[in-house]
Amino acid sequence: MNGATATLNQVDSQAEVEIVQGDFRATLVCVIDDRVADGCVYIPAGVPGTELLGPMVGPLTMSQA
């Protein structure tokens, strides 16, 4: 996510973030990258730790773990 989205969601760079999408959860490390659009997060799909998340494009909730 970019810096503005991280600030809005009270997430620190390199902090663990819990991502919830539908019935699935993943804990990932936050990386700030200002190439990501406001209000969006980039999560690689189909890699260990994210393979059970829902659709590649869709809403999610996140909070600093």
Backbone as JSON Lines, residues from 0, in Angstrom:
{"i":0,"aa":"M","n":[0.84,-1.17,0.0],"ca":[0.0,0.0,0.0],"c":[0.88,1.23,0.0]}
{"i":1,"aa":"N","n":[0.29,2.35,-0.37],"ca":[1.09,3.57,-0.36],"c":[1.05,4.22,1.03]}
{"i":2,"aa":"G","n":[1.84,5.23,1.2],"ca":[1.94,5.88,2.5],"c":[0.64,6.49,2.98]}
{"i":3,"aa":"A","n":[-0.13,7.09,2.08],"ca":[-1.4,7.7,2.47],"c":[-2.39,6.64,2.96]}
{"i":4,"aa":"T","n":[-2.45,5.51,2.28],"ca":[-3.36,4.43,2.69],"c":[-2.91,3.85,4.02]}
{"i":5,"aa":"A","n":[-1.6,3.71,4.22],"ca":[-1.09,3.2,5.49],"c":[-1.44,4.15,6.63]}
{"i":6,"aa":"T","n":[-1.26,5.44,6.42],"ca":[-1.6,6.42,7.45],"c":[-3.08,6.39,7.76]}
{"i":7,"aa":"L","n":[-3.92,6.35,6.73],"ca":[-5.37,6.31,6.92],"c":[-5.8,5.1,7.73]}
{"i":8,"aa":"N","n":[-5.13,3.97,7.52],"ca":[-5.48,2.73,8.21],"c":[-4.64,2.47,9.45]}
{"i":9,"aa":"Q","n":[-3.83,3.46,9.84],"ca":[-2.99,3.39,11.04],"c":[-2.09,2.15,11.04]}
{"i":10,"aa":"V","n":[-1.43,1.94,9.9],"ca":[-0.53,0.8,9.73],"c":[0.88,1.34,9.51]}
{"i":11,"aa":"D","n":[1.82,0.8,10.24],"ca":[3.22,1.22,10.12],"c":[3.96,0.36,9.11]}
{"i":12,"aa":"S","n":[4.93,0.95,8.44],"ca":[5.79,0.2,7.53],"c":[6.48,-0.92,8.28]}
{"i":13,"aa":"Q","n":[6.55,-2.08,7.68],"ca":[7.17,-3.29,8.22],"c":[6.39,-3.92,9.37]}
{"i":14,"aa":"A","n":[5.21,-3.38,9.7],"ca":[4.37,-3.99,10.74],"c":[3.64,-5.19,10.17]}
{"i":15,"aa":"E","n":[3.29,-6.13,11.02],"ca":[2.44,-7.24,10.59],"c":[1.01,-6.73,10.49]}
{"i":16,"aa":"V","n":[0.35,-7.09,9.4],"ca":[-1.01,-6.65,9.13],"c":[-1.88,-7.88,8.92]}
{"i":17,"aa":"E","n":[-3.04,-7.89,9.58],"ca":[-3.98,-8.99,9.36],"c":[-4.94,-8.59,8.25]}
{"i":18,"aa":"I","n":[-5.0,-9.41,7.22],"ca":[-5.88,-9.2,6.08],"c":[-7.02,-10.2,6.2]}
{"i":19,"aa":"V","n":[-8.26,-9.73,6.09],"ca":[-9.43,-10.61,6.13],"c":[-10.22,-10.39,4.85]}
{"i":20,"aa":"Q","n":[-10.51,-11.49,4.18],"ca":[-11.29,-11.44,2.95],"c":[-12.23,-12.64,3.0]}
{"i":21,"aa":"G","n":[-13.51,-12.37,3.21],"ca":[-14.47,-13.46,3.37],"c":[-14.18,-14.22,4.64]}
{"i":22,"aa":"D","n":[-14.09,-15.53,4.56],"ca":[-13.83,-16.38,5.72],"c":[-12.34,-16.64,5.93]}
{"i":23,"aa":"F","n":[-11.49,-16.01,5.17],"ca":[-10.06,-16.31,5.2],"c":[-9.26,-15.14,5.76]}
{"i":24,"aa":"R","n":[-8.16,-15.49,6.42],"ca":[-7.26,-14.5,7.03],"c":[-5.82,-14.79,6.63]}
{"i":25,"aa":"A","n":[-5.05,-13.73,6.55],"ca":[-3.61,-13.87,6.32],"c":[-2.91,-12.78,7.1]}
{"i":26,"aa":"T","n":[-1.76,-13.08,7.64],"ca":[-0.94,-12.08,8.31],"c":[0.28,-11.83,7.43]}
{"i":27,"aa":"L","n":[0.43,-10.58,7.02],"ca":[1.48,-10.19,6.08],"c":[2.25,-9.0,6.64]}
{"i":28,"aa":"V","n":[3.41,-8.74,6.09],"ca":[4.22,-7.59,6.49],"c":[3.88,-6.42,5.56]}
{"i":29,"aa":"C","n":[3.64,-5.25,6.15],"ca":[3.31,-4.06,5.38],"c":[4.56,-3.48,4.72]}
{"i":30,"aa":"V","n":[4.46,-3.26,3.43],"ca":[5.52,-2.59,2.67],"c":[4.91,-1.34,2.05]}
{"i":31,"aa":"I","n":[5.52,-0.2,2.3],"ca":[5.03,1.05,1.73],"c":[5.63,1.2,0.34]}
{"i":32,"aa":"D","n":[4.76,1.42,-0.63],"ca":[5.19,1.59,-2.03],"c":[4.24,2.59,-2.66]}
{"i":33,"aa":"D","n":[4.72,3.79,-2.91],"ca":[3.86,4.85,-3.42],"c":[3.46,4.66,-4.88]}
{"i":34,"aa":"R","n":[3.86,3.56,-5.49],"ca":[3.37,3.23,-6.83],"c":[1.99,2.58,-6.77]}
{"i":35,"aa":"V","n":[1.56,2.14,-5.57],"ca":[0.24,1.54,-5.4],"c":[-0.77,2.67,-5.25]}
{"i":36,"aa":"A","n":[-1.91,2.56,-5.92],"ca":[-2.94,3.6,-5.91],"c":[-3.53,3.79,-4.51]}
{"i":37,"aa":"D","n":[-4.0,5.02,-4.25],"ca":[-4.68,5.31,-2.99],"c":[-5.84,4.35,-2.77]}
{"i":38,"aa":"G","n":[-5.99,3.88,-1.53],"ca":[-7.11,3.01,-1.18],"c":[-6.95,1.57,-1.63]}
{"i":39,"aa":"C","n":[-5.79,1.23,-2.18],"ca":[-5.56,-0.13,-2.69],"c":[-4.39,-0.76,-1.95]}
{"i":40,"aa":"V","n":[-4.38,-2.08,-1.93],"ca":[-3.22,-2.83,-1.44],"c":[-2.83,-3.82,-2.51]}
{"i":41,"aa":"Y","n":[-1.55,-4.12,-2.59],"ca":[-1.06,-5.12,-3.54],"c":[-0.69,-6.35,-2.73]}
{"i":42,"aa":"I","n":[-1.36,-7.46,-3.02],"ca":[-1.07,-8.73,-2.36],"c":[-0.83,-9.76,-3.45]}
{"i":43,"aa":"P","n":[0.36,-10.34,-3.53],"ca":[0.6,-11.38,-4.53],"c":[-0.37,-12.54,-4.31]}
{"i":44,"aa":"A","n":[-0.91,-13.07,-5.38],"ca":[-1.88,-14.16,-5.29],"c":[-1.2,-15.51,-5.48]}
{"i":45,"aa":"G","n":[-1.73,-16.51,-4.8],"ca":[-1.28,-17.88,-5.02],"c":[0.09,-18.21,-4.47]}
{"i":46,"aa":"V","n":[0.57,-17.42,-3.54],"ca":[1.84,-17.73,-2.9],"c":[1.56,-18.16,-1.46]}
{"i":47,"aa":"P","n":[2.47,-18.88,-0.83],"ca":[2.22,-19.31,0.54],"c":[1.82,-18.14,1.44]}
{"i":48,"aa":"G","n":[0.72,-18.3,2.13],"ca":[0.22,-17.27,3.02],"c":[-0.93,-16.47,2.44]}
{"i":49,"aa":"T","n":[-1.06,-16.44,1.11],"ca":[-2.16,-15.69,0.49],"c":[-3.07,-16.58,-0.34]}
{"i":50,"aa":"E","n":[-2.71,-17.84,-0.5],"ca":[-3.43,-18.71,-1.43],"c":[-4.89,-18.94,-1.04]}
{"i":51,"aa":"L","n":[-5.26,-18.72,0.22],"ca":[-6.64,-18.96,0.63],"c":[-7.49,-17.7,0.66]}
{"i":52,"aa":"L","n":[-6.88,-16.54,0.42],"ca":[-7.68,-15.32,0.38],"c":[-8.67,-15.4,-0.77]}
{"i":53,"aa":"G","n":[-9.66,-14.54,-0.74],"ca":[-10.72,-14.55,-1.75],"c":[-10.26,-14.05,-3.1]}
{"i":54,"aa":"P","n":[-11.15,-13.37,-3.82],"ca":[-10.85,-12.92,-5.18],"c":[-9.63,-12.0,-5.24]}
{"i":55,"aa":"M","n":[-8.94,-12.04,-6.37],"ca":[-7.76,-11.19,-6.55],"c":[-8.13,-9.71,-6.57]}
{"i":56,"aa":"V","n":[-9.34,-9.39,-6.96],"ca":[-9.82,-8.01,-6.96],"c":[-11.1,-8.0,-6.14]}
{"i":57,"aa":"G","n":[-11.11,-7.26,-5.05],"ca":[-12.29,-7.21,-4.21],"c":[-11.99,-6.57,-2.87]}
{"i":58,"aa":"P","n":[-13.04,-6.35,-2.1],"ca":[-12.86,-5.7,-0.8],"c":[-12.18,-6.62,0.21]}
{"i":59,"aa":"L","n":[-11.51,-5.99,1.16],"ca":[-10.9,-6.7,2.28],"c":[-10.88,-5.77,3.47]}
{"i":60,"aa":"T","n":[-10.62,-6.33,4.62],"ca":[-10.38,-5.5,5.8],"c":[-8.98,-5.79,6.27]}
{"i":61,"aa":"M","n":[-8.38,-4.79,6.9],"ca":[-7.02,-4.98,7.41],"c":[-6.85,-4.2,8.69]}
{"i":62,"aa":"S","n":[-5.98,-4.71,9.53],"ca":[-5.62,-4.02,10.76],"c":[-4.21,-4.43,11.14]}
{"i":63,"aa":"Q","n":[-3.54,-3.54,11.84],"ca":[-2.2,-3.89,12.28],"c":[-2.32,-5.0,13.31]}
{"i":64,"aa":"A","n":[-1.57,-6.06,13.13],"ca":[-1.68,-7.25,14.02],"c":[-1.0,-6.99,15.35]}
